[in-house]
Amino acid sequence: MTKAARILGVHPNTVRSWTQQGRLRCLRINPRGDRRYSVGDLQAFIAAVRVEATATTPRAAAAEPAAAASRRDAELRVLSEVARLTARVADLDVTLHQVAHLLREAFGYRLVAFAQARGGQLVARVADGVPVDRLPPLVLGAGLVGAAVRDDALIFVSDVHDDPRYLEVLPEVVAEIAVPIRTAGEPWGCLLAADVRPDVLASADVALLTAVADQVAVAAENVALVERVQRQLDLAEALRRVSADISSRLDLPVILAELVDQAMGLFGADRGAVFRQAPDGTYHAPVARGLSERFLRHVSTMPRPSLAALALESRETLFSVDYASDPRSAGVRQQVVEEGFDTIAVAPLLADDEALGVLALYHDRRHPWARPELEALRALAAQASIAIVNARTYAQMARWAAQLQSIQQLGTRLNRLTSVRDIGAGIAAELHELIDYHNVRVYRVVGEDCVPVAWRGEIGEYTDEVEEELRLKVGTGITGWVAEHGIAQYLPDASNDPRSRTIAGTDVIDESMLIAPMTFEDRVIGVIVLSKLGLHQFSPDDLRLLEIYASLAAQAMANADATEQLRAQSQALERQLRSQRELVRLAESMFATLDPEAVLGEIAERLGSLVAVDNIRIDHFDRDAGLLVPKVARGIHAAEYLAAPRRGDEGIAGWVVRHGEGQLVRDQLADPRVWHLPELGPEAGSLIVVPLRSRDGIRGVLTLERLGGSVPFGVEEFELVQLFAAQASIAMQNAEEYEEEKRRAETDLLTGLYNHGTFQEALRRATARGERFSVLMLDLDDFKGFNDDHGHPAGDALLQGIARALTAAGREGDTVYRYGGDEFALLLPHADAAGALVVADRVRGAVRELSGRGGAGGWRPVTCSTGVATFPLDGHDARTVLEAADRALYVAKRGGGDRIATAAEAMAVAADFSPTAPTPVDVPSLLEPTGS
């Protein structure tokens, strides 16, 4: 049976089915029922199938246009549904299942599956048609599916058994289409469609599955984006809590223990330790979790090379996967192997130029650290370093216990604040609990400026200060000097210090000052200034307290900076996610529109709501004329843009047409490729210019302009517009294909005129409107004789000429239809009977003149008979008006041809004749005898 299946080109199960149906004859050769087939029988069966296929070919050919139209309708429905399913994805697996099932139900595929690349393998995520567990994981690059993902190229194989790349996972499969899916520029996986029949999958499925894969890619990227945002938010919140918790404590052993425990929990580590440097230069682990004493003893000397030693030397946070095989572990390799962990991450604990130690985390299994994780570990180590320094300082100043308790309380309250302004106000409001003063100023260092964020005066000399008076440059005055050098200062007689600067408009007074920098990671981020009237009003102890408090304030401000930065990043990601969701909704809306002009308008309107722009322009690229023709424009210069076609090789738009690549121009005045309208002249601004594509190349250009140079377009907006343009191109192509099919259905192929069905619909609409109009029914006289004399090609040419002549003879707004054969109809809006007769006479003359020109060359002349009817005079609906025009045409024909008859004339002579054969538009009731 297997050999018979190979000869017939089908699966053995198909051979078995044909045998059971009696279509194939076989021989049973043993009691078990094994079958054998005659080669002659198989060849006869193939010949019979070929005869059947030949006999059915004409019918199949006739059904092809209808089948193609049905196929396109199905594709549009499926793409619209896929767009809806992928617009809001709560569970990606559920959505993938729905898409796979939708494709199978719509197009009858045997199997539709989605596979995802995971850890060097391609794993089937969902499948419809077979259980997913029948699709085993594949090494990335193996099989047709793996090759498509590896090469980032679609693979269509109509007979998989002829392709050496094929792995026989499902023996019954014959044909496969594998479409790679990429997200964020990286391979995500593959869409697979397969069938057991060789003729089910075709090139039309390739385009459809590619479009579906693109929609799934957007959905997968959106899901990943949501997860990434949530992970970053969770990590940021956890880091904030851990930092605040650690920073709120000043007991060093507790800080170190919580640091290790919280870090292990935060990053999912299996082991962890903090190594501190002892006075003798060795490193001990006051806190260690899950590490053997033998290991800790060996690493106490900080052997080289090792990752911990390298982290201390480079002052960088480092990690290593498969650390035992890393050359950087040579100094501790034996101990690493014995300990049995795989991945290590080390963050140095630093304070100014001093190395306090290292925080080390260990994972027993492979754990590649992502950049956000590594940054979070570095930030945690920096916070822990500050906490360690603070705790060490506190221990050294045990005699200041009460004051330090106040510092702790103040620092905790500061850490609860999340903005720089709030922290500055908190310092100004609460610092007097530590130190007695008359005036406080809190500065934030921003670039080269010291910007006051909070200030408060307790007595009259200080109560009238304003921000502009307090603002100064780094290096200017004593405050600027501290901001520049990062060294705290106590000035018992501030007015006599050469670095002091008196505020303009104020008197020189005797005052004492304390100035402490807020330093974070060796960088001065702010300055606290305390003033008090009189000389020698502060002590060195006050300065030390202020330095401690300033370090806590620096930590609080750094936390606020980090929180603000994470908030900004999260907001940016949320904006991107919202934009992606909006893009999917817009794509769904565009796919539901099948009018090309409406699609262009929809693109401009929707994109204008998605991106802040001043002008939007959509140009059609006329390849034959070499011109970019404006089709749609929105914005303040819309009128000027619509009136200005451009050469296809001109300006930045021409560059995009030639190269097929979108362009982001941040400064259009500085880019020589930008073409400016002469009537507007050069204007500052930025541009996004992207191509609109079709199957045969660039179909147009989409241009967005934002005037003014202060806020140019960004990369995020550029990428969003590019993605939107891709969706818009598909929607435009769908609409144009629909319009083309609609035009073909409504027109006559020979003459290009609207056809019989279109005329009937137009007549129905005209009567429904109730406004006056006239109908001309025209029939060529003895056209059969013309065909007999000159042949059908000459007759076709004559019909085409008459179609042009009738169109030219009509008025503006009149419509000409080919009613059938040598019959034509004209619909004349608002024409009364007299006006219709004028047009009819021009039509008759045009036909006579055309055939007369042909007659000079030996052609027999052709004339026409015309019937005229007017609504509502000659009929109250479409049927009666058409009957009236047809009766008039019959009268004109009966009168010898080459004449015009009205419906009134037909009614006047109705009793004089009885038609013996139906005219093309007569109904049976008109053909009954009227009497002898």
MOZI-V352454 format. One record per run of one state. SS is the DSSP state (H for helix, E for strand, L for the rest). FROM is the first residue (numbers start at 1). LEN is the number of residues. Records with the same first field share a line. If there is no record, write none. Layout:
BEGIN
SS=FROM-LEN ; FROM-LEN
END
This chain:
BEGIN
L=1-1 ; 9-3 ; 21-6 ; 29-6 ; 37-2 ; 88-4 ; 108-3 ; 119-2 ; 129-3 ; 135-3 ; 140-3 ; 152-3 ; 158-2 ; 163-12 ; 184-2 ; 196-7 ; 248-4 ; 268-3 ; 278-5 ; 290-3 ; 300-7 ; 315-3 ; 321-2 ; 326-1 ; 330-3 ; 340-3 ; 352-2 ; 364-7 ; 397-1 ; 417-3 ; 434-5 ; 447-2 ; 458-2 ; 463-4 ; 471-1 ; 474-3 ; 486-3 ; 492-2 ; 497-14 ; 521-2 ; 534-6 ; 592-4 ; 611-4 ; 623-4 ; 636-2 ; 643-3 ; 648-3 ; 660-3 ; 666-19 ; 695-2 ; 708-7 ; 748-6 ; 755-1 ; 770-3 ; 781-2 ; 791-1 ; 810-5 ; 821-2 ; 830-3 ; 856-8 ; 872-6 ; 895-5 ; 909-1 ; 913-11 ; 927-6
H=2-7 ; 12-9 ; 39-49 ; 92-16 ; 132-3 ; 143-9 ; 160-3 ; 203-45 ; 252-16 ; 293-7 ; 307-8 ; 323-3 ; 327-3 ; 333-7 ; 371-26 ; 398-19 ; 420-14 ; 460-3 ; 467-4 ; 477-9 ; 494-3 ; 540-52 ; 596-15 ; 638-5 ; 651-9 ; 715-32 ; 756-14 ; 783-8 ; 792-18 ; 833-23 ; 878-17 ; 903-6 ; 910-3 ; 924-3
E=27-2 ; 35-2 ; 111-8 ; 121-8 ; 138-2 ; 155-3 ; 175-9 ; 186-10 ; 271-7 ; 283-7 ; 318-3 ; 343-9 ; 354-10 ; 439-8 ; 449-9 ; 472-2 ; 489-3 ; 511-10 ; 523-11 ; 615-8 ; 627-9 ; 646-2 ; 663-3 ; 685-10 ; 697-11 ; 747-1 ; 754-1 ; 773-8 ; 815-6 ; 823-7 ; 864-8 ; 900-3
END
